[in-house]
């Protein structure tokens, strides 16, 4: 599963909290870093996207860190909130030509009497997604099948790229939706101990 840790629109202390939560997760779970958005200070992050097979559902929502500000020691605020969200996953299986079904039909256009006698038009359907393309440009069924297969592969890859871009945009929108309060999990102190 893909998760995102975010400081929301919070100050540098929240960005430090993102970094500390990431360190905590690394020491307690099997997690893999996908990408980061750098924070104001070194070693801090505005957001981190990570992958884990472990169930991290208990962290989903608001995570509270109770600590005096390491950047502004005289600041009265001691409660810093971090957002932890489950991201939608995009299926990125490799295109499998074995999963393509061809449907043939008689096509109009160039080809003389051949058009009326032979089913040279081809409709290719990719079974996992239901996407389909039609090819009737060539006079032979074989050539139309090759073109249809190539177009279908490009269509499926484009669709996957669009879904990945949409997933990244959604992750950016999560970055602005941090709920302050109602924390699922609490941590305390500079050592980021679980409360």
Protein Blocks (a to p, Z undefined) as FASTA:
>chain_A
ZZdddekjadfklmmmmmmmmmmmmmmmccddfbdcddfbehiafbdcdddfbdcklmgc
cdddddddfklmmbmbfbdcdddddddddddbdcdfklpccdddddehehijmlmmpcfb
ccdddfknopacddfkbmbfklmmmmmmmmmmmmmmmmmmmmmmmmmmmmmmmmmmccee
jifbdcedjkopaZZ
